[in-house]
Amino acid sequence: MSRDFPGGISRIRALRVVVSAGPRLLLPGWLRRLGMPLAAGVTAVAVTVTAVVLFGQALRIELGGFLLVSVALAAVVSAVLLRSAGSGRSLYRLPRDEHADLHDLVAEVADALGVRRPGRVYAWAYHDSVAVRALPRRDELHLGLPYLTEMSRDELKAAVAHELALLRQLRSWPMRALYTLWQRDVRECRTPPAEVRRPVESMIHVADAAGVRVAGLQATVSALYRGTLIAQSFIWFTFRYAWPLTGVKGYPPDLYRGWRWKVRQDELLQRFAQHIGRDARPGDLTDRIAALGGECDNVFPDPGPALLTGLPADVESAFARSYLREQLPGGHTAARAISFGDVPEEVWDGVLEQQLTELCAAVAARAGISEATPRDVLDLVVAGRVDEIWDHHGRSCLHPGPAVCALVPVLHHELRARGYRRGHPLRQRVLTRGDGEEAETVDVVALAERVAVGGQLPAGNQSG
């Protein structure tokens, strides 16, 4: 039997690569997660015993009593640290008696693949899914809440099959260590070395093929494609709509509900597919789909109902806090919950006003003047020189192009000065003025597209 792993790397070479990157990677994930709490508990016991040896006789305290106290202290410290690791806030157990359809799906997939059924199934705060070995004899399946609410039953089958097939391959501890190393490089935006990337890509292709075996080609391709759009749109939504609240020390308890509204009522996934393009997606997506014999086109229309519509409001609020703490810069910790509908308009204005300030500063620097106006920005963009002042490639943007992207803060500033207001807090490109039948509505993005090719602003009450 060959001693090589998938991708052609030998067992000895795999061990050398992992050890050079960090021997700790060779520890099972469940043991790494328990490492700090266990170490803290042992430390608590050691400190207490040392105190007994040094001061017990003087204080007339029995060693046995102190040992009981020390063990109790160790248990408390370990429990606190385990909870602080975030699992209590980012995971929500989905019991069989309340989610029988989901458990039946997971069991069906596991049986079809001939793998062990996960002992527990959780909803997860993240825009991803993963099967993990929580303890030596207990596997768990963590399904991202965005996946659960926006993937069809067949797409979810393909996603579950992928994770269970991947976990089966990761039971080899050198392969698990290589996979962890690959994840670390990807997370830190580094290109993994070829001898790490090739075996991991081979494992991923095998896991994708398991999805086809269980759910069919179209459902697996759709799960890969839609899963990528779900993840990217959720990250974008977090920074576009949750990040501004950090300025007022708040967080949106309706983060997931708001994102679902954008997906279902504002065609967020379709707009991502249309405007971001394949080059902005993870580089292996097209290759993974091609390896299955599929094609990466658009989101498949009407994939069917999801198995979950959402979670209780208090659970989703806790998920939002946990997710934002991990994802936003500086380990954001919010002091109060502020629903999207209660966010003051000046908070939303601040995002676009900051972009306008950057644009004006760039124009002033380009022209060699001390200060530039929004009109100066508009004139330069309409003249086709937007690339001189605006780095569109560095932004996760749904706008059709750099000219539109740069004009949106300019036109938003102008229209707000004329008295236009927002109608819906999560559809900020639409501004209105007046009430009832007399109300005027402007789609700022559509207006920016017209202005970019020489169109005019709406007449009346011009501010500048």
N, C-alpha and C positions, 0 to 999 in steps of 0.2 A: 504494500500500500504506500502511496506517495506521502511523504512527510511535508509536502508543500501545502501552504494555505491558498485560498482563492487569490488570483492575481499573480501567482508564481513566486511569492515570497516564502522562503523556508522558515521553519519554526525557529531555528537558531537565529536567523537574521531578524525575525520579528521581535524576538526577545531582546536582541541588542538595540534595536531601534527604540523600543519602549523604555528600556533601562536608561539609555542615554537621555531620553526626554524627561524621565522622572519615574523612579521605581514605584512610587505610590500608585501609579496607574495600574499596576498589576493586581492591586487589591480589588476584590469584588465591590460593586457599587454599594450594596447594602452595608458592607463593613466600613467603607469610607464615610457613609452618612452617619453611622453610629460612632465613628472614631472620636470626634470631639466630645460628645456627651459622655461616652465611657471614660475618656481620659479625665474629664472634669470630675466625674464621680469617684474615680480612683484617687485623684488628688485630694478631694474632700475627705475621704477616709484616711489618707496618709497624714494630712494636717491634723485631723482630730486625734489619731493615735499618738502622734508626736506630742501633742498637747497633754495627753494623759500621762505619757512617760515622763515628761518634764515637770508637770504641775499637779498630776492627779493626787499624789500623796499629800501634798500641802493643802489641796482643796478637799481632801477626804472624799474623792469621787471614785467609785469602783470602775475597774477597767471594762467589765461587762456592760455597764450602763452606758459608758462612753461609746463603746462599739455599736450599741443599738442606735444611739443618737447619730453616730457617724454614717451608718448605713442609711438611715432615714434621710440625712442631709444629702448623701450621694444620690439617692433616688430622686429627691426634689430637684437638685441641680441638673441631673440628666434629663428629667422630664421637661424642665423649663427650657433647656437648650434644644431639645428635640422639637418643642413647639415653636421656638424662635427660628428654627430652620425654615419655616414657612409652610410645611406640609399641611398644618391645620388650617391654613387660610387659602391655600391655592388648590386644595383637593376637596371634593365633596363626594362621599360614597353614594352610589346609586344602588340601593338594595333591590333584590329580585322581586319582592312583593310589590314594589312601586314601579319597576321598570322591567317587567317580564319580557317585553318584545326585544329590548336591547340585550338582555342576558341570553335570550334564545338565539339571537343573531351571533353573539360571541361564541356560544357553545357550538352552533352550526359550523362556524368557520374553523374553530379549533379541531373539531372532529374531522372535518374534511381534510385538514392538513396533517392530521395524526399527531397533534401536539397537545400538551397538557392545557386544560382549561384554566384561565386566570382565576385565582381564588377570590379576587375582589375587582370590581369595576368602579372607576371614579370618573366624575367630571373634573376637568383640569382648567385652571385659569388661563392657560396659554393657547396660542393659535397653532397647535401641533397635536400630535398624539404619540404615545410611547408605551411599549410593554417593558416592564422592569421586573427583576427578581428582587422583591422587597426583603425577603428572608431566604435562607437556604432552600426551604421547601415551599415557598409561597411566591407565585407570580402575581403581578397586578397589571391591569390595563388602565392607563390614564388617557382619556379622550378629551381633547380640547373642547371647551364649550362652543367656540365658533364652529368647529367641525360638527358637533352634535346637532346644532340648530340649523345649519345650512347645507349639510350633505344629505342626499337621498339615502334610502336604505341600501341600495346596491353600491353606491359610492362608499358608504361607511363600511360595508362588508369588505370592499377592496382595501380600505385603509386598515381595518383590523387584521386582515390577512397579511398585509405587509409587515405590520408590527410584530405579530406572533411568529412569522417566518424569520424575521430578523433576530428576534430574541433567541430562537432555536440555534441560529448560527453563532450567536454571541455567548453560548454556554462554554465555548473554548476560551479560557482566560487570556491567552495571548491575543486572540482575535478581538476579544472585548477591550483589551488595552489599546490595540491599534485603533479601534473604532472611537474610543474615548479621546485618543490623541487627535484623530481626524476632526472630531467635533470641536475640540478646543481650538484648533487652527482656524476652522471655518467661523467659529464664534468671534474670534479675534481678527477676522478679515485677513488671514494669512493663507497663502496657497499651500496646502499640505504637500509634502514631498511625494514623488511618484511612488515610492515603495510603500507609502502609507495609503495613498489615494487609490491605487489599483486594486488591492484586496478589498477595500471598503466598497468601491464601486461594484466589484463583482458580487459582494454580499447584497448590495442594494438591488441589483438587477435580479438576483434570485428571489428576493422578497417581493419585487414588483411582479414577477412571474407568478408568484403564489396568489396575488390578487386576481390575475387573469384566470387562474385555475378555479378560483372560488366564485368570482363575481362576473367574469367575462371581460373581453377586451375593452368594449366601449365604456363600461362602468369604471374600469381601472384607469383608463386614459382620462376620463372625466374627473375621477378622484384626484389624480395627480395635478391636472390643470386647475380644477376648481380649488383644490387645497392650496396651491401656490397663490392664487388670487385672494383666497380668504386670508391667508397669512399676511400678504403684502398690504391688503386693504385695511386689515385690523391694525397693523403697525402704523400705517399712514393716519388712520382715524385717531389713534392714540395721541400722536404728536400734533395733529391738526386741531383736535377738539379737547383733549385732556391736558396737554402741556400748558396752554394759556392759564389754566386755573391754578397752577403752582404760584403764580404771582400774587394770588389772594389766599394762599395757603389752604386751598381746597382741592377736592377730588370729586369726580362725577360718579355717584353711586349707580347711575344708569348708563355706565360705559357700554355694557354689552347690549342693552336694549336700544341705545342710540345707534350703535353700529348696525344692529339688525334692521333698524328703520332705514338707514342709508342704503343697505343692501337691497331691501325689499321695495322701498318706496322711491328711492333716488337712483337706482340702477348702478350702484357703486362697483360691483364686480364687472359689469359690462364696460363701464368707463375705464376701469383699470386695464381690461383686456384691449381696449381700443387705443388708449393713449400712451401707456407705458411701453408696450412693445416687448418683443421677446428678448431683446438685448439686456433688459433690466431685470429679467427673471433669473433665478438661480441657474448657473451655467449648465448644470447637468440635466435640466428638465427635458429639453428637446431630445437629448441623447437617450434618456430613459424611456421616453415615449417611443422613439424610433426603434429602440432595442426590442420593444414589445410588438412592433409591426403596426403601430398606430400613427396618427398625425396630430400635431398640435395646432388646432384651429381656434375656434371661439369656445366660450362656455356653452356646453350642451344645453339647449333650451328645455325648460320644464323637466328637471331631472326627477321630480316626484317629491312627495312630502318627506320631511325629516322625522326622526323618531322622537325628537325633543323640541319643544317650543321655547324653553327657557328654564331657569331655576328660580326658587323663591327670591324675592327682592333682597332679603338680608344676606343670602348666600352670594348673589351677584355683586352686592356692594362690597362684601369681604374679598371676593375675587378681584374686584377693581383695585382695591387698596394694595393687595399682594402683587398684582401684575404691575401696577404703576411703580411700586417701590423697586422692582427689579429692572424695569425697562427705561424709566426716565432718568436723565442725567442726575448724578449726585445722590442717588438713593432716596428719591422724593418720599417724604412722609407728610401726609396731609393732616391738618388739624380738624377739618370739618367737611361734611358732605354738602355739595352744591349740585343740584340737578341741572342738566343743560338748560332747561327752561327758565331757571332762576339766575343764570349768569348775567351780570350787568353788560350792557352793550359795549361799554368802554373797554371791557376785557377783550371782547372779540375784535374791536377796532384796533387795539394795541398791536395785534399780530401784523395786520396790513400796514399800519402806520410805521412800524419798525422796518418793514420791507421798503416802504416809500422813503424813509430816512436813508437807508442804505443806497437806494437808487440815486437820490439827489446827491449824496456824498460822492458816488462814483462819477456822476456827470460833472460835478464841480472839479473833481481831481483831473478828469479827462480834459476839461476845458481850461484848466489853470485859473479858476476863479474861486472866490471865497465861499460862495453859496449858490446853489442851483435851486430852481423851483420845479414843482410837478409839471408845469408846462414845458420846461426844458427837457425833462425826461420824455414826455410825450413826443416832442418834436424829433428827438434823436431816435426814438424807437420807430416812428413812422418813416423816418429817413432810411430805415433798414440797417441801423448800426447798433442794434440791441446787444450783439455779442461783445461789444466794447465795454459794456457796463454790467452785464448780467450773466452769471454762470448757471445756465438752466440745467446742465447735465448733473450738477451736484445736488439737485433737489428732487425729491419724490413728488412729482407734480402731475395733476390730472389735466392740465391745460393743453390745448392742441399744439403749442409751440412756444419758444422763448419770448416772442413779441407779445403774445397774449398774456403770458405769465408776468411780464414786466408791466404791462398796461393795467392789469387788474387792480393793484394797489393805488395807481394814479386815478383811475376812474372811480374806484370805491371812495377815495377821499373827496373827489369832486361831487359825487352824488350825495354823500352824507352831508356835505356842506350845504347842499340845496334842500335838505330836509327829508331825504329818503331814509327809510327805516327797514329793519329786517322783519320778515314775516315769520319764518321758522328758524330757530337757532341752529339747526343742522342743515339748512339749505342757504348758506350765507351768500351764495352768488346771486340770489334773488333779493332785490330791494324794492320797496313800495313807498308810494307817497299818496296821501289822501285816503278816504274811506269809501266803502260801498261801490256803486257803479262809477263813481268819479275817480277811483283809485288808479294810479299809474304804476305799472310794474316794469322793472328793468332787470333782465338777466345780464349781470355784469360781464360774464365770460363771453356771451354772444355779442355784447356791445364791443368788447375788446377785440374780438375777431374782425368786426366791421371797421373799427377805428384803425386797426393795424394796416388796413389796405386803403385808407383814405376816407373812411366814413366819418360822420359828424356826431357829436354828442346830442342828446335830446334837447330840444329848444325849451326856453323858459327858465327864469330864475337862475341864470348862470352866475356862478360865483367867481369864475376866473377863466 
